[in-house]
Amino acid sequence: MDLRKISDNQKSEYNKLVTHVMQSWEWGEFRKNMGLKVLRYGLYDGEKIFKAFQLTIHHIPFTNLNVGYLPKGSVPDEELAEALIKIGHDQNCAFIKVEPNIEMESGKWKVENYNSQFSILNSQFIPSPKPLFTKHNFIIDLTKSEEELLKNMHPKTRYNIKVAQKHGVKVEERTDDEAFELYLKLYFETTKRQGYHGHNENYHRKVWETLRNADMARFLIATYNEEPLTAWMLLNFQDTLYYPYGGSSKSHPEVMANNLVAWEAMKLGKKLGLKKFDMWGALGPDADPKDPWYGFHKFKQGYGGKLVEYIGTYDLVLNWPIYWMFTAIDKLLPVKVFLLKLLRR
């Protein structure tokens, strides 16, 4: 294995090798615009790249150490482990967190050589006590016809879409600055109402500006009687449309604007020639109705997507004393707050 840094003139080649928008070159540029150190590497066989990835480096306060974060990357195999150990030592990392974009099927990874890959995972990586992404997600197959997509939905979801249409709710695709401000207002209105920690304004502004310029981001905004009720930021990369962020007003819940936005997002994905609609996260197959995220889960479930399971979140530990101290501090704070501030700002 030959580990080399990826140069700027390899952008196109790099993007063909990664499989998720968070590993895209453009997402890396967004993270750079947030002031983070972004490193891109390729694994070579001779002069041919066979694997590529990017990770961000985050400084641990009051120390001279860092944490690496590699979201939605490739299989955590022996080659990746060897590469990350070298990078971790070079960057003075206490540990590197990986959240592979690898699905499970019948309790096994959907990869070749499952047994050898799993043994490497157990020997080099440990299950992380602090995942940042959910282990489950809904994926909708956009290669199906609109009639098939509607047929696969829960009857109540189809009904709510018709309710919105009968009320005259309008959904518009937009990429202008005013649309961003509308989205931001509705996003923070939602985080306040639901009581969860969202990204700050600068984060949203940077991700929007960077990916919009690459034609990888757009808004869908639903209005009723000219009042904006729902705004979703949608991202696209390769063959997939992503729904990472959204916000809604508490006004006029009876017109079911959210349901129509989701349906229009699916139609938009088809119009763009995409094959999948990634809804960014979900609870597991036996979701607890008392879970604070159950409402989001049930809403997404209504659209008939496949509930997929990923292999989970793992840490490659390079400095055990600091790692255990870091983990202990994080446990003393509200759930995920310390880690979120460090890795997702």
C-alpha positions as a Markdown table, in Angstrom:
| # | Residue | x | y | z |
|---|---|---|---|---|
| 1 | Met | 0.0 | 0.0 | 0.0 |
| 2 | Asp | 1.2 | 3.5 | -0.9 |
| 3 | Leu | -0.4 | 6.4 | 1.0 |
| 4 | Arg | -0.3 | 9.8 | -0.7 |
| 5 | Lys | -2.0 | 13.1 | -0.3 |
| 6 | Ile | -4.5 | 14.0 | -3.0 |
| 7 | Ser | -3.7 | 17.2 | -5.0 |
| 8 | Asp | -6.1 | 19.8 | -6.2 |
| 9 | Asn | -5.8 | 18.6 | -9.8 |
| 10 | Gln | -7.2 | 15.2 | -8.8 |
| 11 | Lys | -10.6 | 16.5 | -7.7 |
| 12 | Ser | -12.6 | 14.7 | -10.4 |
| 13 | Glu | -10.7 | 11.4 | -9.9 |
| 14 | Tyr | -11.2 | 11.7 | -6.1 |
| 15 | Asn | -15.0 | 12.3 | -6.4 |
| 16 | Lys | -15.4 | 9.2 | -8.5 |
| 17 | Leu | -14.0 | 7.0 | -5.7 |
| 18 | Val | -16.0 | 8.3 | -2.7 |
| 19 | Thr | -19.7 | 7.3 | -2.0 |
| 20 | His | -21.2 | 10.0 | 0.2 |
| 21 | Val | -21.7 | 13.8 | 0.0 |
| 22 | Met | -19.7 | 14.1 | 3.3 |
| 23 | Gln | -16.7 | 12.6 | 1.6 |
| 24 | Ser | -17.1 | 14.8 | -1.5 |
| 25 | Trp | -14.4 | 17.3 | -2.4 |
| 26 | Glu | -17.0 | 20.0 | -2.1 |
| 27 | Trp | -17.9 | 19.0 | 1.5 |
| 28 | Gly | -14.2 | 19.2 | 2.3 |
| 29 | Glu | -14.0 | 22.7 | 0.9 |
| 30 | Phe | -17.0 | 23.6 | 3.1 |
| 31 | Arg | -15.2 | 22.3 | 6.2 |
| 32 | Lys | -12.1 | 24.3 | 5.2 |
| 33 | Asn | -14.3 | 27.4 | 5.0 |
| 34 | Met | -15.3 | 26.6 | 8.6 |
| 35 | Gly | -11.6 | 26.9 | 9.6 |
| 36 | Leu | -10.9 | 23.2 | 10.0 |
| 37 | Lys | -7.9 | 21.3 | 8.8 |
| 38 | Val | -9.0 | 19.0 | 6.0 |
| 39 | Leu | -6.7 | 16.2 | 4.8 |
| 40 | Arg | -7.3 | 14.1 | 1.6 |
| 41 | Tyr | -5.5 | 10.9 | 0.8 |
| 42 | Gly | -5.4 | 8.2 | -1.8 |
| 43 | Leu | -4.2 | 4.6 | -1.4 |
| 44 | Tyr | -2.3 | 3.6 | -4.5 |
| 45 | Asp | -1.4 | 0.4 | -6.3 |
| 46 | Gly | 1.5 | 1.6 | -8.5 |
| 47 | Glu | 0.2 | 4.8 | -10.0 |
| 48 | Lys | -3.5 | 3.9 | -9.7 |
| 49 | Ile | -5.7 | 5.1 | -6.8 |
| 50 | Phe | -8.0 | 2.4 | -5.5 |
| 51 | Lys | -9.3 | 4.1 | -2.4 |
| 52 | Ala | -9.7 | 7.8 | -1.4 |
| 53 | Phe | -10.9 | 9.5 | 1.7 |
| 54 | Gln | -10.8 | 12.8 | 3.6 |
| 55 | Leu | -10.9 | 13.5 | 7.3 |
| 56 | Thr | -11.0 | 16.6 | 9.4 |
| 57 | Ile | -8.6 | 17.4 | 12.3 |
| 58 | His | -10.0 | 18.9 | 15.5 |
| 59 | His | -7.9 | 20.3 | 18.4 |
| 60 | Ile | -8.7 | 19.1 | 21.9 |
| 61 | Pro | -8.9 | 22.1 | 24.2 |
| 62 | Phe | -6.1 | 22.6 | 26.8 |
| 63 | Thr | -3.9 | 20.0 | 25.1 |
| 64 | Asn | -1.5 | 19.7 | 22.2 |
| 65 | Leu | -3.5 | 16.8 | 20.8 |
| 66 | Asn | -6.1 | 16.4 | 18.1 |
| 67 | Val | -9.0 | 14.2 | 17.1 |
| 68 | Gly | -9.5 | 13.0 | 13.6 |
| 69 | Tyr | -13.0 | 12.5 | 12.1 |
| 70 | Leu | -13.7 | 10.4 | 9.0 |
| 71 | Pro | -17.5 | 10.4 | 8.3 |
| 72 | Lys | -19.2 | 8.2 | 5.8 |
| 73 | Gly | -16.0 | 6.6 | 4.4 |
| 74 | Ser | -15.1 | 3.3 | 3.0 |
| 75 | Val | -14.7 | -0.2 | 4.6 |
| 76 | Pro | -12.5 | 0.0 | 7.7 |
| 77 | Asp | -10.1 | -2.6 | 6.5 |
| 78 | Glu | -6.5 | -3.4 | 7.2 |
| 79 | Glu | -5.3 | -0.9 | 4.6 |
| 80 | Leu | -7.4 | 2.0 | 6.0 |
| 81 | Ala | -6.3 | 1.1 | 9.5 |
| 82 | Glu | -2.6 | 1.2 | 8.5 |
| 83 | Ala | -3.2 | 4.6 | 6.7 |
| 84 | Leu | -5.0 | 6.1 | 9.7 |
| 85 | Ile | -2.4 | 5.0 | 12.2 |
| 86 | Lys | 0.2 | 6.8 | 10.1 |
| 87 | Ile | -1.9 | 9.9 | 9.7 |
| 88 | Gly | -2.9 | 9.9 | 13.3 |
| 89 | His | 0.7 | 9.9 | 14.5 |
| 90 | Asp | 1.7 | 12.6 | 12.0 |
| 91 | Gln | -1.2 | 14.8 | 13.1 |
| 92 | Asn | -0.7 | 14.1 | 16.9 |
| 93 | Cys | -4.2 | 12.5 | 17.2 |
| 94 | Ala | -5.4 | 10.9 | 20.4 |
| 95 | Phe | -7.9 | 8.9 | 18.3 |
| 96 | Ile | -9.7 | 9.0 | 15.0 |
| 97 | Lys | -13.4 | 8.5 | 14.8 |
| 98 | Val | -14.8 | 6.6 | 11.7 |
| 99 | Glu | -18.4 | 6.3 | 10.6 |
| 100 | Pro | -18.3 | 4.1 | 7.5 |
| 101 | Asn | -20.9 | 4.4 | 4.8 |
| 102 | Ile | -21.2 | 0.6 | 4.8 |
| 103 | Glu | -24.6 | -1.1 | 5.2 |
| 104 | Met | -25.5 | -4.3 | 7.1 |
| 105 | Glu | -27.5 | -7.2 | 5.6 |
| 106 | Ser | -28.6 | -10.2 | 7.6 |
| 107 | Gly | -26.2 | -9.2 | 10.4 |
| 108 | Lys | -23.2 | -9.0 | 8.1 |
| 109 | Trp | -21.4 | -6.2 | 6.2 |
| 110 | Lys | -22.5 | -5.8 | 2.6 |
| 111 | Val | -18.9 | -6.1 | 1.5 |
| 112 | Glu | -16.6 | -8.9 | 0.1 |
| 113 | Asn | -14.5 | -10.9 | 2.5 |
| 114 | Tyr | -16.8 | -10.2 | 5.4 |
| 115 | Asn | -15.0 | -12.5 | 7.9 |
| 116 | Ser | -11.6 | -11.0 | 7.3 |
| 117 | Gln | -12.9 | -7.4 | 7.3 |
| 118 | Phe | -14.7 | -8.0 | 10.6 |
| 119 | Ser | -11.6 | -9.4 | 12.3 |
| 120 | Ile | -9.7 | -6.3 | 11.3 |
| 121 | Leu | -12.4 | -4.1 | 12.7 |
| 122 | Asn | -12.2 | -5.9 | 16.1 |
| 123 | Ser | -8.4 | -5.9 | 16.2 |
| 124 | Gln | -7.8 | -2.2 | 15.1 |
| 125 | Phe | -11.0 | -0.3 | 15.9 |
| 126 | Ile | -13.3 | -0.3 | 19.0 |
| 127 | Pro | -17.0 | 0.5 | 19.0 |
| 128 | Ser | -17.4 | 4.1 | 19.9 |
| 129 | Pro | -19.3 | 5.2 | 22.9 |
| 130 | Lys | -20.2 | 8.4 | 21.1 |
| 131 | Pro | -21.7 | 8.0 | 17.6 |
| 132 | Leu | -22.5 | 11.2 | 15.7 |
| 133 | Phe | -24.6 | 9.6 | 13.0 |
| 134 | Thr | -27.6 | 7.3 | 13.6 |
| 135 | Lys | -27.0 | 3.7 | 12.8 |
| 136 | His | -30.2 | 3.5 | 10.7 |
| 137 | Asn | -31.6 | 5.4 | 7.8 |
| 138 | Phe | -34.4 | 5.4 | 5.3 |
| 139 | Ile | -33.3 | 5.2 | 1.6 |
| 140 | Ile | -35.9 | 5.7 | -1.2 |
| 141 | Asp | -35.4 | 4.1 | -4.6 |
| 142 | Leu | -36.0 | 6.9 | -7.1 |
| 143 | Thr | -35.7 | 4.7 | -10.1 |
| 144 | Lys | -39.3 | 3.6 | -9.4 |
| 145 | Ser | -42.1 | 5.5 | -11.2 |
| 146 | Glu | -44.1 | 8.2 | -9.4 |
| 147 | Glu | -47.1 | 5.7 | -9.3 |
| 148 | Glu | -44.9 | 3.1 | -7.6 |
| 149 | Leu | -43.5 | 5.6 | -5.1 |
| 150 | Leu | -47.0 | 6.7 | -4.1 |
| 151 | Lys | -48.2 | 3.1 | -3.9 |
| 152 | Asn | -45.3 | 2.3 | -1.5 |
| 153 | Met | -46.2 | 5.1 | 0.9 |
| 154 | His | -48.3 | 4.7 | 4.0 |
| 155 | Pro | -52.0 | 5.5 | 3.2 |
| 156 | Lys | -52.0 | 8.3 | 5.8 |
| 157 | Thr | -48.9 | 9.9 | 4.0 |
| 158 | Arg | -50.6 | 9.7 | 0.6 |
| 159 | Tyr | -53.7 | 11.3 | 2.2 |
| 160 | Asn | -51.7 | 14.1 | 3.8 |
| 161 | Ile | -50.0 | 14.9 | 0.4 |
| 162 | Lys | -53.5 | 15.2 | -1.2 |
| 163 | Val | -54.6 | 17.4 | 1.7 |
| 164 | Ala | -51.7 | 19.8 | 1.1 |
| 165 | Gln | -52.5 | 19.9 | -2.6 |
| 166 | Lys | -56.2 | 20.6 | -2.0 |
| 167 | His | -55.3 | 23.5 | 0.3 |
| 168 | Gly | -53.2 | 25.0 | -2.4 |
| 169 | Val | -49.8 | 24.6 | -0.7 |
| 170 | Lys | -47.1 | 25.6 | -3.2 |
| 171 | Val | -43.6 | 24.2 | -3.2 |
| 172 | Glu | -40.9 | 26.0 | -5.0 |
| 173 | Glu | -37.3 | 25.1 | -5.7 |
| 174 | Arg | -35.0 | 28.1 | -5.0 |
| 175 | Thr | -31.3 | 28.9 | -4.7 |
| 176 | Asp | -31.4 | 32.7 | -4.0 |
| 177 | Asp | -30.2 | 34.5 | -0.9 |
| 178 | Glu | -33.7 | 35.3 | 0.3 |
| 179 | Ala | -34.6 | 31.6 | 0.3 |
| 180 | Phe | -31.6 | 31.0 | 2.6 |
| 181 | Glu | -32.8 | 33.6 | 5.1 |
| 182 | Leu | -36.3 | 32.0 | 5.1 |
| 183 | Tyr | -34.8 | 28.6 | 5.6 |
| 184 | Leu | -32.6 | 29.8 | 8.5 |
| 185 | Lys | -35.6 | 31.4 | 10.2 |
| 186 | Leu | -37.6 | 28.2 | 10.0 |
| 187 | Tyr | -34.7 | 26.0 | 11.0 |
| 188 | Phe | -34.0 | 27.8 | 14.2 |
| 189 | Glu | -37.7 | 28.1 | 14.9 |
| 190 | Thr | -37.8 | 24.3 | 14.7 |
| 191 | Thr | -34.8 | 23.7 | 16.9 |
| 192 | Lys | -36.2 | 26.0 | 19.6 |
| 193 | Arg | -39.6 | 24.4 | 19.5 |
| 194 | Gln | -38.2 | 20.8 | 19.5 |
| 195 | Gly | -35.5 | 21.5 | 22.0 |
| 196 | Tyr | -32.5 | 20.0 | 20.2 |
| 197 | His | -29.0 | 21.2 | 19.4 |
| 198 | Gly | -28.6 | 22.3 | 15.8 |
| 199 | His | -25.7 | 23.7 | 13.9 |
| 200 | Asn | -25.1 | 27.5 | 14.2 |
| 201 | Glu | -25.9 | 30.1 | 11.6 |
| 202 | Asn | -22.3 | 30.2 | 10.3 |
| 203 | Tyr | -22.3 | 26.4 | 9.7 |
| 204 | His | -25.5 | 26.6 | 7.6 |
| 205 | Arg | -24.3 | 29.7 | 5.7 |
| 206 | Lys | -21.0 | 28.1 | 4.8 |
| 207 | Val | -22.4 | 24.7 | 3.7 |
| 208 | Trp | -25.0 | 26.5 | 1.6 |
| 209 | Glu | -22.6 | 28.9 | -0.1 |
| 210 | Thr | -20.0 | 26.3 | -0.8 |
| 211 | Leu | -22.3 | 23.6 | -2.2 |
| 212 | Arg | -24.6 | 26.0 | -4.0 |
| 213 | Asn | -21.6 | 27.2 | -6.0 |
| 214 | Ala | -20.9 | 23.6 | -7.0 |
| 215 | Asp | -24.6 | 23.1 | -8.0 |
| 216 | Met | -25.0 | 20.6 | -5.2 |
| 217 | Ala | -27.5 | 22.4 | -3.0 |
| 218 | Arg | -31.0 | 23.9 | -3.3 |
| 219 | Phe | -34.0 | 24.7 | -1.2 |
| 220 | Leu | -37.6 | 23.5 | -1.4 |
| 221 | Ile | -39.9 | 26.0 | 0.3 |
| 222 | Ala | -43.6 | 25.4 | 0.9 |
| 223 | Thr | -45.9 | 28.4 | 1.2 |
| 224 | Tyr | -49.6 | 28.7 | 2.1 |
| 225 | Asn | -51.4 | 31.9 | 1.3 |
| 226 | Glu | -47.9 | 33.3 | 0.6 |
| 227 | Glu | -46.7 | 32.4 | 4.1 |
| 228 | Pro | -43.5 | 30.2 | 4.2 |
| 229 | Leu | -44.3 | 27.2 | 6.3 |
| 230 | Thr | -41.5 | 24.7 | 5.5 |
| 231 | Ala | -38.0 | 24.9 | 4.1 |
| 232 | Trp | -35.7 | 22.0 | 3.3 |
| 233 | Met | -32.0 | 22.2 | 2.2 |
| 234 | Leu | -31.3 | 19.4 | -0.2 |
| 235 | Leu | -27.9 | 18.2 | -1.3 |
| 236 | Asn | -26.9 | 16.1 | -4.3 |
| 237 | Phe | -23.8 | 14.1 | -5.0 |
| 238 | Gln | -23.3 | 11.4 | -7.6 |
| 239 | Asp | -26.6 | 9.5 | -7.8 |
| 240 | Thr | -28.1 | 10.5 | -4.5 |
| 241 | Leu | -30.3 | 13.3 | -3.1 |
| 242 | Tyr | -29.8 | 14.0 | 0.6 |
| 243 | Tyr | -32.2 | 15.6 | 3.1 |
| 244 | Pro | -29.9 | 16.7 | 5.9 |
| 245 | Tyr | -31.6 | 19.9 | 7.2 |
| 246 | Gly | -35.0 | 21.4 | 7.4 |
| 247 | Gly | -37.3 | 23.7 | 9.4 |
| 248 | Ser | -41.0 | 24.4 | 9.7 |
| 249 | Ser | -43.4 | 26.8 | 11.2 |
| 250 | Lys | -46.0 | 25.8 | 13.7 |
| 251 | Ser | -48.6 | 27.8 | 11.7 |
| 252 | His | -51.3 | 26.0 | 9.8 |
| 253 | Pro | -50.4 | 22.4 | 10.6 |
| 254 | Glu | -53.7 | 21.4 | 9.1 |
| 255 | Val | -52.4 | 22.0 | 5.5 |
| 256 | Met | -49.7 | 19.3 | 5.8 |
| 257 | Ala | -47.0 | 21.4 | 4.1 |
| 258 | Asn | -44.2 | 19.0 | 5.3 |
| 259 | Asn | -45.7 | 16.1 | 3.6 |
| 260 | Leu | -45.9 | 17.8 | 0.2 |
| 261 | Val | -42.3 | 19.1 | 0.5 |
| 262 | Ala | -41.1 | 15.5 | 1.0 |
| 263 | Trp | -43.0 | 14.3 | -2.1 |
| 264 | Glu | -41.7 | 17.2 | -4.1 |
| 265 | Ala | -38.2 | 16.4 | -3.0 |
| 266 | Met | -38.6 | 12.8 | -4.4 |
| 267 | Lys | -39.9 | 14.2 | -7.7 |
| 268 | Leu | -37.0 | 16.7 | -7.8 |
| 269 | Gly | -34.6 | 13.8 | -7.3 |
| 270 | Lys | -36.1 | 12.0 | -10.3 |
| 271 | Lys | -36.0 | 15.2 | -12.4 |
| 272 | Leu | -32.3 | 15.5 | -11.6 |
| 273 | Gly | -31.8 | 11.9 | -12.8 |
| 274 | Leu | -30.8 | 10.6 | -9.3 |
| 275 | Lys | -31.3 | 7.1 | -8.2 |
| 276 | Lys | -31.7 | 7.4 | -4.4 |
| 277 | Phe | -33.1 | 9.7 | -1.8 |
| 278 | Asp | -31.2 | 9.6 | 1.5 |
| 279 | Met | -33.2 | 10.8 | 4.4 |
| 280 | Trp | -30.1 | 11.3 | 6.6 |
| 281 | Gly | -31.1 | 9.2 | 9.7 |
| 282 | Ala | -33.8 | 7.2 | 11.5 |
| 283 | Leu | -34.4 | 5.1 | 14.6 |
| 284 | Gly | -34.1 | 1.3 | 14.4 |
| 285 | Pro | -36.8 | -1.3 | 13.3 |
| 286 | Asp | -38.3 | -1.4 | 16.8 |
| 287 | Ala | -38.5 | 2.4 | 17.3 |
| 288 | Asp | -39.8 | 3.4 | 20.7 |
| 289 | Pro | -42.8 | 5.8 | 20.5 |
| 290 | Lys | -41.4 | 7.5 | 23.6 |
| 291 | Asp | -38.1 | 8.3 | 21.9 |
| 292 | Pro | -37.8 | 12.1 | 21.4 |
| 293 | Trp | -36.9 | 11.4 | 17.7 |
| 294 | Tyr | -39.9 | 9.2 | 17.1 |
| 295 | Gly | -41.9 | 11.8 | 15.3 |
| 296 | Phe | -39.1 | 12.4 | 12.7 |
| 297 | His | -38.7 | 8.7 | 12.3 |
| 298 | Lys | -42.4 | 8.1 | 11.8 |
| 299 | Phe | -42.7 | 10.9 | 9.3 |
| 300 | Lys | -39.9 | 9.5 | 7.2 |
| 301 | Gln | -41.2 | 6.0 | 7.5 |
| 302 | Gly | -44.4 | 7.0 | 5.8 |
| 303 | Tyr | -42.7 | 7.5 | 2.5 |
| 304 | Gly | -42.0 | 3.8 | 2.0 |
| 305 | Gly | -38.2 | 3.8 | 1.9 |
| 306 | Lys | -36.0 | 0.9 | 2.9 |
| 307 | Leu | -34.8 | 1.0 | 6.5 |
| 308 | Val | -31.1 | 0.3 | 6.3 |
| 309 | Glu | -28.6 | -0.4 | 9.0 |
| 310 | Tyr | -24.9 | 0.8 | 8.9 |
| 311 | Ile | -22.1 | -1.0 | 10.6 |
| 312 | Gly | -21.8 | 1.8 | 13.2 |
| 313 | Thr | -19.2 | 4.1 | 14.7 |
| 314 | Tyr | -15.7 | 3.1 | 15.7 |
| 315 | Asp | -12.6 | 4.7 | 17.2 |
| 316 | Leu | -9.0 | 4.0 | 16.3 |
| 317 | Val | -7.2 | 4.8 | 19.5 |
| 318 | Leu | -3.7 | 6.1 | 19.5 |
| 319 | Asn | -3.4 | 7.5 | 23.0 |
| 320 | Trp | -5.4 | 5.5 | 25.5 |
| 321 | Pro | -5.0 | 7.8 | 28.6 |
| 322 | Ile | -6.2 | 10.8 | 26.7 |
| 323 | Tyr | -9.0 | 8.8 | 25.0 |
| 324 | Trp | -10.4 | 7.6 | 28.4 |
| 325 | Met | -10.1 | 11.1 | 29.9 |
| 326 | Phe | -11.9 | 12.5 | 26.8 |
| 327 | Thr | -14.6 | 9.9 | 27.1 |
| 328 | Ala | -15.1 | 10.5 | 30.8 |
| 329 | Ile | -15.4 | 14.3 | 30.4 |
| 330 | Asp | -17.9 | 13.8 | 27.6 |
| 331 | Lys | -20.0 | 11.5 | 29.8 |
| 332 | Leu | -20.2 | 14.2 | 32.5 |
| 333 | Leu | -21.7 | 16.7 | 30.0 |
| 334 | Pro | -25.1 | 16.6 | 28.4 |
| 335 | Val | -25.4 | 14.0 | 25.7 |
| 336 | Lys | -23.0 | 14.6 | 22.8 |
| 337 | Val | -22.6 | 18.3 | 23.6 |
| 338 | Phe | -18.8 | 18.2 | 24.0 |
| 339 | Leu | -18.2 | 15.9 | 21.0 |
| 340 | Leu | -20.7 | 17.8 | 18.9 |
| 341 | Lys | -18.9 | 21.1 | 19.6 |
| 342 | Leu | -15.5 | 19.6 | 18.9 |
| 343 | Leu | -16.3 | 17.6 | 15.7 |
| 344 | Arg | -19.3 | 19.2 | 14.1 |
| 345 | Arg | -18.9 | 22.9 | 14.5 |
